[in-house]
Amino acid sequence: MAIITEEQEPDSPKRQNISEPPKPTSSSSQNPKPQTENPFAFWFYFTVTVSLITLLFSFHSSLSSEDPKSWFLSLPGSLRQHYSNGRIIKVQTGPNQSPIEVFFVEHGASVAENVVIVHGLGLSSYSYRDIIRSLGSKGVRVVAVDLPGNGFSDKSKVEIVEGEVGVLGRLRQAYDLIQEKGVFWAFDQMVETGRAPYEEIESQLLKRKSVKVIELSSEEMGKVLGQVIEALGLASVHLVLHDSALNMGASWILDNSRSVRSVTLIDTGLRSALPLWALDIPVIREVILGFSFAYSRLIGMCCTKEIGFSELEAHRVLLKGRGGRKAVVGMGKRLNYSFDVAEWGALDGIKDIPMQLLWSSHWSNEWTEEGRRVAEALPQAKFIAHSSGRWPQGNATDELAETIAQFISSLPKSVRQVEEEPIPEHIQKMLDEAKATDHHHDHHDHHDHHHHGNGGHGHHGSHAHPQGGGYMDAYGLGHGWGS
């Protein structure tokens, strides 16, 4: 009997394919290459983003630019009051240079000791208003100056440039000419003269106004300081120099050491405490000057941690308005960074000048060490530590004013001489012109005196001091501060 058994057949390939996972195909069996991102894509989007932000800030700045009157009316009340307490004086940095208007304030009796306060870059006389009043109440005549490019002094000047311009430039000049002379000016000239004023139009179009930011060097700043001191009759002056002011005034002090009674240095450094590099980088500078909190953080890190919000805002708007930032940054680049205070202090005209050095002892170890180095470089200077930062004029007013007043009172009284030095040539020329003009008026007044009696004599009395009047008018002091 045969036994039939069934053997289990092996799984068919079809069933194996079902139970087993599918094998990868030849295309998928290879390891896939990781996709690397293009590194240029990041920089492309980054550049586009920064450019858009810059254009946005530039567009906002162009929209917010205002004429000087509107800008002044938008200032805080304390700044406008400070401006109303000051005056304008005109100076020149060279014979052929256009005059620069310099703002200054003064307080105290004119017969007292003369003190001139000179600020560093980015500051102004407004920063020292409390010290000015405090010193003035102590029997001292104080004058604080806004150096060009700072505060209320000129920050730019308009120059007439001749030369060919492009098509757009000529269209702009034609538009300016129409605004200046009127739409029907050329037609009126044709009616009066019988011909079109081609030559005058062409000459006008070849001239264009160019606004240039004032960027003075250390030597030019010294000349400005000297002209202010000379014009106001402040010979035998006590100088108070803060921050970068020593760098700007050192050359003038050396050349006029006989006119300097003493020098007080307040936290003076080779560079300004205000980081000018931050005001020169696009976007960063717009953020710093455009937002109060950003400017506050910058001042807190570099200048002082104890400053009120209103005073901080005043600093910011003066630095931001009317090209102040460009002027301050430009002059910061032109400072004499090779200036050696030890070499300067050892010169014959300097080492005999009484000096004192007021230095912050609470700002940083590095700044305290810098103070010791300056004190060693100026062995004739009396070193005094104060309890504030690198901008101590705001919260250490009484401490600084008392120290300065005591230092001045410890020195012999100034002996003023009417003429210590010859009058500069450009000033003498203006005085001669004023005298000639007054002589011409005197001749007519004498003639009127014979014909009109007391009326002519009264007119003649208004020219009793022709030289003094010409001297004042030459520097812009014959007009009110609002003119």
Contacts in CASP RR format, 6 or more apart in sequence:
PFRMAT RR
TARGET T0000
AUTHOR 0000-0000-0000
METHOD contacts of the structure
MODEL  1
MAIITEEQEPDSPKRQNISEPPKPTSSSSQNPKPQTENPFAFWFYFTVTV
SLITLLFSFHSSLSSEDPKSWFLSLPGSLRQHYSNGRIIKVQTGPNQSPI
EVFFVEHGASVAENVVIVHGLGLSSYSYRDIIRSLGSKGVRVVAVDLPGN
GFSDKSKVEIVEGEVGVLGRLRQAYDLIQEKGVFWAFDQMVETGRAPYEE
IESQLLKRKSVKVIELSSEEMGKVLGQVIEALGLASVHLVLHDSALNMGA
SWILDNSRSVRSVTLIDTGLRSALPLWALDIPVIREVILGFSFAYSRLIG
MCCTKEIGFSELEAHRVLLKGRGGRKAVVGMGKRLNYSFDVAEWGALDGI
KDIPMQLLWSSHWSNEWTEEGRRVAEALPQAKFIAHSSGRWPQGNATDEL
AETIAQFISSLPKSVRQVEEEPIPEHIQKMLDEAKATDHHHDHHDHHDHH
HHGNGGHGHHGSHAHPQGGGYMDAYGLGHGWGS
11 19 0 8 1.000
50 282 0 8 1.000
50 283 0 8 1.000
53 283 0 8 1.000
54 282 0 8 1.000
54 283 0 8 1.000
54 286 0 8 1.000
57 283 0 8 1.000
57 286 0 8 1.000
61 286 0 8 1.000
66 74 0 8 1.000
68 322 0 8 1.000
71 321 0 8 1.000
71 322 0 8 1.000
72 80 0 8 1.000
72 83 0 8 1.000
73 80 0 8 1.000
75 317 0 8 1.000
76 310 0 8 1.000
76 313 0 8 1.000
76 314 0 8 1.000
76 317 0 8 1.000
78 126 0 8 1.000
78 310 0 8 1.000
78 314 0 8 1.000
79 126 0 8 1.000
79 314 0 8 1.000
79 317 0 8 1.000
79 318 0 8 1.000
82 105 0 8 1.000
82 125 0 8 1.000
82 126 0 8 1.000
82 129 0 8 1.000
83 103 0 8 1.000
83 152 0 8 1.000
83 481 0 8 1.000
84 481 0 8 1.000
85 105 0 8 1.000
86 103 0 8 1.000
86 104 0 8 1.000
86 105 0 8 1.000
86 106 0 8 1.000
86 481 0 8 1.000
87 103 0 8 1.000
87 104 0 8 1.000
87 105 0 8 1.000
87 477 0 8 1.000
87 480 0 8 1.000
87 481 0 8 1.000
88 101 0 8 1.000
88 102 0 8 1.000
88 103 0 8 1.000
88 476 0 8 1.000
88 477 0 8 1.000
88 479 0 8 1.000
88 480 0 8 1.000
88 481 0 8 1.000
88 482 0 8 1.000
89 101 0 8 1.000
89 102 0 8 1.000
89 104 0 8 1.000
89 228 0 8 1.000
89 231 0 8 1.000
89 232 0 8 1.000
89 475 0 8 1.000
89 476 0 8 1.000
89 477 0 8 1.000
90 99 0 8 1.000
90 100 0 8 1.000
90 101 0 8 1.000
90 102 0 8 1.000
90 474 0 8 1.000
90 475 0 8 1.000
90 476 0 8 1.000
91 99 0 8 1.000
91 100 0 8 1.000
91 102 0 8 1.000
91 223 0 8 1.000
91 224 0 8 1.000
91 227 0 8 1.000
91 228 0 8 1.000
91 231 0 8 1.000
91 475 0 8 1.000
92 98 0 8 1.000
92 99 0 8 1.000
92 100 0 8 1.000
92 227 0 8 1.000
92 426 0 8 1.000
93 100 0 8 1.000
93 216 0 8 1.000
93 220 0 8 1.000
93 223 0 8 1.000
93 224 0 8 1.000
94 223 0 8 1.000
94 426 0 8 1.000
95 426 0 8 1.000
98 157 0 8 1.000
98 159 0 8 1.000
100 148 0 8 1.000
100 153 0 8 1.000
100 154 0 8 1.000
100 157 0 8 1.000
100 214 0 8 1.000
100 224 0 8 1.000
101 153 0 8 1.000
101 154 0 8 1.000
102 145 0 8 1.000
102 146 0 8 1.000
102 147 0 8 1.000
102 148 0 8 1.000
102 153 0 8 1.000
102 154 0 8 1.000
102 224 0 8 1.000
102 228 0 8 1.000
103 125 0 8 1.000
103 145 0 8 1.000
103 146 0 8 1.000
103 151 0 8 1.000
103 152 0 8 1.000
103 153 0 8 1.000
104 125 0 8 1.000
104 143 0 8 1.000
104 144 0 8 1.000
104 145 0 8 1.000
104 146 0 8 1.000
104 228 0 8 1.000
104 232 0 8 1.000
105 125 0 8 1.000
105 129 0 8 1.000
105 132 0 8 1.000
105 143 0 8 1.000
105 144 0 8 1.000
106 132 0 8 1.000
106 141 0 8 1.000
106 142 0 8 1.000
106 143 0 8 1.000
106 144 0 8 1.000
106 232 0 8 1.000
107 132 0 8 1.000
107 133 0 8 1.000
107 135 0 8 1.000
107 136 0 8 1.000
107 141 0 8 1.000
107 142 0 8 1.000
108 136 0 8 1.000
108 139 0 8 1.000
108 140 0 8 1.000
108 141 0 8 1.000
108 142 0 8 1.000
109 139 0 8 1.000
109 141 0 8 1.000
110 141 0 8 1.000
111 141 0 8 1.000
112 136 0 8 1.000
112 139 0 8 1.000
112 140 0 8 1.000
112 141 0 8 1.000
113 139 0 8 1.000
113 140 0 8 1.000
113 141 0 8 1.000
113 238 0 8 1.000
113 261 0 8 1.000
113 408 0 8 1.000
113 413 0 8 1.000
113 414 0 8 1.000
114 141 0 8 1.000
114 143 0 8 1.000
114 233 0 8 1.000
114 234 0 8 1.000
114 235 0 8 1.000
114 236 0 8 1.000
114 237 0 8 1.000
114 238 0 8 1.000
114 414 0 8 1.000
115 135 0 8 1.000
115 140 0 8 1.000
115 141 0 8 1.000
115 142 0 8 1.000
115 143 0 8 1.000
115 237 0 8 1.000
115 238 0 8 1.000
115 239 0 8 1.000
115 240 0 8 1.000
115 404 0 8 1.000
115 408 0 8 1.000
116 142 0 8 1.000
116 143 0 8 1.000
116 144 0 8 1.000
116 145 0 8 1.000
116 225 0 8 1.000
116 228 0 8 1.000
116 229 0 8 1.000
116 234 0 8 1.000
116 237 0 8 1.000
116 238 0 8 1.000
116 239 0 8 1.000
116 240 0 8 1.000
117 125 0 8 1.000
117 128 0 8 1.000
117 131 0 8 1.000
117 132 0 8 1.000
117 142 0 8 1.000
117 143 0 8 1.000
117 144 0 8 1.000
117 145 0 8 1.000
117 240 0 8 1.000
117 242 0 8 1.000
118 145 0 8 1.000
118 147 0 8 1.000
118 225 0 8 1.000
118 239 0 8 1.000
118 240 0 8 1.000
118 241 0 8 1.000
118 242 0 8 1.000
118 245 0 8 1.000
118 248 0 8 1.000
118 249 0 8 1.000
119 125 0 8 1.000
119 127 0 8 1.000
119 128 0 8 1.000
119 144 0 8 1.000
119 145 0 8 1.000
119 146 0 8 1.000
119 147 0 8 1.000
119 150 0 8 1.000
119 242 0 8 1.000
119 243 0 8 1.000
119 245 0 8 1.000
120 147 0 8 1.000
120 150 0 8 1.000
120 242 0 8 1.000
120 243 0 8 1.000
120 244 0 8 1.000
120 245 0 8 1.000
120 248 0 8 1.000
120 272 0 8 1.000
121 150 0 8 1.000
121 243 0 8 1.000
121 244 0 8 1.000
121 272 0 8 1.000
121 274 0 8 1.000
121 276 0 8 1.000
121 328 0 8 1.000
121 331 0 8 1.000
121 332 0 8 1.000
121 335 0 8 1.000
122 150 0 8 1.000
122 272 0 8 1.000
122 274 0 8 1.000
122 315 0 8 1.000
122 319 0 8 1.000
122 328 0 8 1.000
123 150 0 8 1.000
123 242 0 8 1.000
123 243 0 8 1.000
123 274 0 8 1.000
123 315 0 8 1.000
123 391 0 8 1.000
124 146 0 8 1.000
124 150 0 8 1.000
124 151 0 8 1.000
124 152 0 8 1.000
124 315 0 8 1.000
124 318 0 8 1.000
125 132 0 8 1.000
125 144 0 8 1.000
125 145 0 8 1.000
125 146 0 8 1.000
125 151 0 8 1.000
126 151 0 8 1.000
126 314 0 8 1.000
126 318 0 8 1.000
127 311 0 8 1.000
127 315 0 8 1.000
127 391 0 8 1.000
127 393 0 8 1.000
127 394 0 8 1.000
128 144 0 8 1.000
128 242 0 8 1.000
128 393 0 8 1.000
129 144 0 8 1.000
130 393 0 8 1.000
130 394 0 8 1.000
130 397 0 8 1.000
131 142 0 8 1.000
131 393 0 8 1.000
131 397 0 8 1.000
131 400 0 8 1.000
131 401 0 8 1.000
131 404 0 8 1.000
132 142 0 8 1.000
132 144 0 8 1.000
134 397 0 8 1.000
134 398 0 8 1.000
134 401 0 8 1.000
135 142 0 8 1.000
135 401 0 8 1.000
135 404 0 8 1.000
135 405 0 8 1.000
136 142 0 8 1.000
138 401 0 8 1.000
138 402 0 8 1.000
138 405 0 8 1.000
139 405 0 8 1.000
140 405 0 8 1.000
140 408 0 8 1.000
143 228 0 8 1.000
143 232 0 8 1.000
143 234 0 8 1.000
145 153 0 8 1.000
145 225 0 8 1.000
145 228 0 8 1.000
146 152 0 8 1.000
146 153 0 8 1.000
147 153 0 8 1.000
147 221 0 8 1.000
147 224 0 8 1.000
147 225 0 8 1.000
147 248 0 8 1.000
148 154 0 8 1.000
148 155 0 8 1.000
148 214 0 8 1.000
148 216 0 8 1.000
148 221 0 8 1.000
148 224 0 8 1.000
148 327 0 8 1.000
149 155 0 8 1.000
149 214 0 8 1.000
149 324 0 8 1.000
149 327 0 8 1.000
149 328 0 8 1.000
149 331 0 8 1.000
150 318 0 8 1.000
150 324 0 8 1.000
150 327 0 8 1.000
150 328 0 8 1.000
151 318 0 8 1.000
151 324 0 8 1.000
152 318 0 8 1.000
154 214 0 8 1.000
155 213 0 8 1.000
155 214 0 8 1.000
155 321 0 8 1.000
155 322 0 8 1.000
155 323 0 8 1.000
155 324 0 8 1.000
155 326 0 8 1.000
155 327 0 8 1.000
156 211 0 8 1.000
156 212 0 8 1.000
156 213 0 8 1.000
156 214 0 8 1.000
156 322 0 8 1.000
156 323 0 8 1.000
156 327 0 8 1.000
157 211 0 8 1.000
157 212 0 8 1.000
157 214 0 8 1.000
158 209 0 8 1.000
158 210 0 8 1.000
158 211 0 8 1.000
158 212 0 8 1.000
159 209 0 8 1.000
159 210 0 8 1.000
159 211 0 8 1.000
159 212 0 8 1.000
160 207 0 8 1.000
160 208 0 8 1.000
160 209 0 8 1.000
160 210 0 8 1.000
161 207 0 8 1.000
161 208 0 8 1.000
161 209 0 8 1.000
161 210 0 8 1.000
162 206 0 8 1.000
162 207 0 8 1.000
162 208 0 8 1.000
163 206 0 8 1.000
163 207 0 8 1.000
163 208 0 8 1.000
164 206 0 8 1.000
165 173 0 8 1.000
165 208 0 8 1.000
169 208 0 8 1.000
170 205 0 8 1.000
173 204 0 8 1.000
173 205 0 8 1.000
173 208 0 8 1.000
174 205 0 8 1.000
176 209 0 8 1.000
177 201 0 8 1.000
177 204 0 8 1.000
177 205 0 8 1.000
178 185 0 8 1.000
186 196 0 8 1.000
186 197 0 8 1.000
186 201 0 8 1.000
189 196 0 8 1.000
189 197 0 8 1.000
189 200 0 8 1.000
190 196 0 8 1.000
190 197 0 8 1.000
213 323 0 8 1.000
213 324 0 8 1.000
213 326 0 8 1.000
213 327 0 8 1.000
213 330 0 8 1.000
214 327 0 8 1.000
214 331 0 8 1.000
215 327 0 8 1.000
215 330 0 8 1.000
215 331 0 8 1.000
215 333 0 8 1.000
215 334 0 8 1.000
216 224 0 8 1.000
216 331 0 8 1.000
216 334 0 8 1.000
217 331 0 8 1.000
217 334 0 8 1.000
217 335 0 8 1.000
217 336 0 8 1.000
218 247 0 8 1.000
218 248 0 8 1.000
218 249 0 8 1.000
218 250 0 8 1.000
218 251 0 8 1.000
218 334 0 8 1.000
218 335 0 8 1.000
218 336 0 8 1.000
218 339 0 8 1.000
219 251 0 8 1.000
219 336 0 8 1.000
221 248 0 8 1.000
221 249 0 8 1.000
221 331 0 8 1.000
222 248 0 8 1.000
222 249 0 8 1.000
222 251 0 8 1.000
222 252 0 8 1.000
223 252 0 8 1.000
225 248 0 8 1.000
225 249 0 8 1.000
225 252 0 8 1.000
226 252 0 8 1.000
226 256 0 8 1.000
227 475 0 8 1.000
228 234 0 8 1.000
229 235 0 8 1.000
229 237 0 8 1.000
229 259 0 8 1.000
230 424 0 8 1.000
230 427 0 8 1.000
231 471 0 8 1.000
231 475 0 8 1.000
231 477 0 8 1.000
235 259 0 8 1.000
235 416 0 8 1.000
235 417 0 8 1.000
235 420 0 8 1.000
236 259 0 8 1.000
236 261 0 8 1.000
236 414 0 8 1.000
236 415 0 8 1.000
236 416 0 8 1.000
237 259 0 8 1.000
237 260 0 8 1.000
237 261 0 8 1.000
238 260 0 8 1.000
238 261 0 8 1.000
238 262 0 8 1.000
238 263 0 8 1.000
238 264 0 8 1.000
238 408 0 8 1.000
239 253 0 8 1.000
239 260 0 8 1.000
239 262 0 8 1.000
239 263 0 8 1.000
239 264 0 8 1.000
240 264 0 8 1.000
240 266 0 8 1.000
240 404 0 8 1.000
241 249 0 8 1.000
241 263 0 8 1.000
241 264 0 8 1.000
241 265 0 8 1.000
241 266 0 8 1.000
241 268 0 8 1.000
242 266 0 8 1.000
242 267 0 8 1.000
242 268 0 8 1.000
242 393 0 8 1.000
243 266 0 8 1.000
243 267 0 8 1.000
243 268 0 8 1.000
243 269 0 8 1.000
243 272 0 8 1.000
243 273 0 8 1.000
243 390 0 8 1.000
243 391 0 8 1.000
244 268 0 8 1.000
244 269 0 8 1.000
244 270 0 8 1.000
244 271 0 8 1.000
244 272 0 8 1.000
244 273 0 8 1.000
244 332 0 8 1.000
244 335 0 8 1.000
245 268 0 8 1.000
246 265 0 8 1.000
246 268 0 8 1.000
246 269 0 8 1.000
246 341 0 8 1.000
247 268 0 8 1.000
247 269 0 8 1.000
247 270 0 8 1.000
247 335 0 8 1.000
247 336 0 8 1.000
247 339 0 8 1.000
248 335 0 8 1.000
250 336 0 8 1.000
250 339 0 8 1.000
250 344 0 8 1.000
253 260 0 8 1.000
253 263 0 8 1.000
253 350 0 8 1.000
253 353 0 8 1.000
254 344 0 8 1.000
254 347 0 8 1.000
254 349 0 8 1.000
254 350 0 8 1.000
257 349 0 8 1.000
257 350 0 8 1.000
257 352 0 8 1.000
257 353 0 8 1.000
258 420 0 8 1.000
259 420 0 8 1.000
259 421 0 8 1.000
260 353 0 8 1.000
261 353 0 8 1.000
261 354 0 8 1.000
261 408 0 8 1.000
261 411 0 8 1.000
261 414 0 8 1.000
262 353 0 8 1.000
262 354 0 8 1.000
262 355 0 8 1.000
262 356 0 8 1.000
262 407 0 8 1.000
262 408 0 8 1.000
262 411 0 8 1.000
263 353 0 8 1.000
263 354 0 8 1.000
263 355 0 8 1.000
263 356 0 8 1.000
264 355 0 8 1.000
264 356 0 8 1.000
264 357 0 8 1.000
264 358 0 8 1.000
264 404 0 8 1.000
264 407 0 8 1.000
265 355 0 8 1.000
265 356 0 8 1.000
265 357 0 8 1.000
265 358 0 8 1.000
265 374 0 8 1.000
265 378 0 8 1.000
265 381 0 8 1.000
266 358 0 8 1.000
266 359 0 8 1.000
266 392 0 8 1.000
266 393 0 8 1.000
266 400 0 8 1.000
267 273 0 8 1.000
267 358 0 8 1.000
267 359 0 8 1.000
267 360 0 8 1.000
267 367 0 8 1.000
267 389 0 8 1.000
267 390 0 8 1.000
267 391 0 8 1.000
267 392 0 8 1.000
268 374 0 8 1.000
269 370 0 8 1.000
269 374 0 8 1.000
270 335 0 8 1.000
270 337 0 8 1.000
270 339 0 8 1.000
270 341 0 8 1.000
271 335 0 8 1.000
271 337 0 8 1.000
272 332 0 8 1.000
273 302 0 8 1.000
273 303 0 8 1.000
273 390 0 8 1.000
273 391 0 8 1.000
274 298 0 8 1.000
274 299 0 8 1.000
274 302 0 8 1.000
274 303 0 8 1.000
274 328 0 8 1.000
275 298 0 8 1.000
275 302 0 8 1.000
276 328 0 8 1.000
276 329 0 8 1.000
276 332 0 8 1.000
276 333 0 8 1.000
278 284 0 8 1.000
278 285 0 8 1.000
278 288 0 8 1.000
278 298 0 8 1.000
279 285 0 8 1.000
279 288 0 8 1.000
279 289 0 8 1.000
279 319 0 8 1.000
279 325 0 8 1.000
279 328 0 8 1.000
279 329 0 8 1.000
280 329 0 8 1.000
285 325 0 8 1.000
287 294 0 8 1.000
288 294 0 8 1.000
288 295 0 8 1.000
288 298 0 8 1.000
289 295 0 8 1.000
289 316 0 8 1.000
289 319 0 8 1.000
289 320 0 8 1.000
289 325 0 8 1.000
290 316 0 8 1.000
290 320 0 8 1.000
292 309 0 8 1.000
292 312 0 8 1.000
292 313 0 8 1.000
292 316 0 8 1.000
295 312 0 8 1.000
295 315 0 8 1.000
295 316 0 8 1.000
296 309 0 8 1.000
296 312 0 8 1.000
299 307 0 8 1.000
299 312 0 8 1.000
299 315 0 8 1.000
299 391 0 8 1.000
300 307 0 8 1.000
302 390 0 8 1.000
303 389 0 8 1.000
303 390 0 8 1.000
303 391 0 8 1.000
304 388 0 8 1.000
304 389 0 8 1.000
304 390 0 8 1.000
304 391 0 8 1.000
304 392 0 8 1.000
304 394 0 8 1.000
304 395 0 8 1.000
305 389 0 8 1.000
306 388 0 8 1.000
306 389 0 8 1.000
306 394 0 8 1.000
306 395 0 8 1.000
307 391 0 8 1.000
307 394 0 8 1.000
307 395 0 8 1.000
311 394 0 8 1.000
318 324 0 8 1.000
319 325 0 8 1.000
319 328 0 8 1.000
341 374 0 8 1.000
341 377 0 8 1.000
341 378 0 8 1.000
342 376 0 8 1.000
342 377 0 8 1.000
342 378 0 8 1.000
344 350 0 8 1.000
345 351 0 8 1.000
345 377 0 8 1.000
345 378 0 8 1.000
345 380 0 8 1.000
351 380 0 8 1.000
352 380 0 8 1.000
353 380 0 8 1.000
354 380 0 8 1.000
354 407 0 8 1.000
354 411 0 8 1.000
355 378 0 8 1.000
355 380 0 8 1.000
355 381 0 8 1.000
355 382 0 8 1.000
356 381 0 8 1.000
356 382 0 8 1.000
356 383 0 8 1.000
356 384 0 8 1.000
356 403 0 8 1.000
356 407 0 8 1.000
357 371 0 8 1.000
357 374 0 8 1.000
357 375 0 8 1.000
357 378 0 8 1.000
357 381 0 8 1.000
357 382 0 8 1.000
357 383 0 8 1.000
357 384 0 8 1.000
358 384 0 8 1.000
358 385 0 8 1.000
358 386 0 8 1.000
358 392 0 8 1.000
358 400 0 8 1.000
358 403 0 8 1.000
359 367 0 8 1.000
359 368 0 8 1.000
359 371 0 8 1.000
359 374 0 8 1.000
359 375 0 8 1.000
359 383 0 8 1.000
359 384 0 8 1.000
359 385 0 8 1.000
359 386 0 8 1.000
360 367 0 8 1.000
360 368 0 8 1.000
360 385 0 8 1.000
360 386 0 8 1.000
360 387 0 8 1.000
360 388 0 8 1.000
360 389 0 8 1.000
360 390 0 8 1.000
360 392 0 8 1.000
361 368 0 8 1.000
361 385 0 8 1.000
361 386 0 8 1.000
361 387 0 8 1.000
362 387 0 8 1.000
362 388 0 8 1.000
362 389 0 8 1.000
363 389 0 8 1.000
363 390 0 8 1.000
367 390 0 8 1.000
371 383 0 8 1.000
375 381 0 8 1.000
375 383 0 8 1.000
382 407 0 8 1.000
384 403 0 8 1.000
386 392 0 8 1.000
386 396 0 8 1.000
386 399 0 8 1.000
386 400 0 8 1.000
386 403 0 8 1.000
387 396 0 8 1.000
387 399 0 8 1.000
388 394 0 8 1.000
388 395 0 8 1.000
388 396 0 8 1.000
388 399 0 8 1.000
392 399 0 8 1.000
392 400 0 8 1.000
393 400 0 8 1.000
423 431 0 8 1.000
427 471 0 8 1.000
427 474 0 8 1.000
430 470 0 8 1.000
430 471 0 8 1.000
430 474 0 8 1.000
431 467 0 8 1.000
431 470 0 8 1.000
431 471 0 8 1.000
431 474 0 8 1.000
434 466 0 8 1.000
434 467 0 8 1.000
434 468 0 8 1.000
434 469 0 8 1.000
434 470 0 8 1.000
434 471 0 8 1.000
434 473 0 8 1.000
434 474 0 8 1.000
435 466 0 8 1.000
435 467 0 8 1.000
435 470 0 8 1.000
437 466 0 8 1.000
438 463 0 8 1.000
438 466 0 8 1.000
439 466 0 8 1.000
441 463 0 8 1.000
442 460 0 8 1.000
442 463 0 8 1.000
445 456 0 8 1.000
445 457 0 8 1.000
445 459 0 8 1.000
445 460 0 8 1.000
445 461 0 8 1.000
445 463 0 8 1.000
446 460 0 8 1.000
448 455 0 8 1.000
448 456 0 8 1.000
448 459 0 8 1.000
449 455 0 8 1.000
449 456 0 8 1.000
449 457 0 8 1.000
449 460 0 8 1.000
469 478 0 8 1.000
472 478 0 8 1.000
END
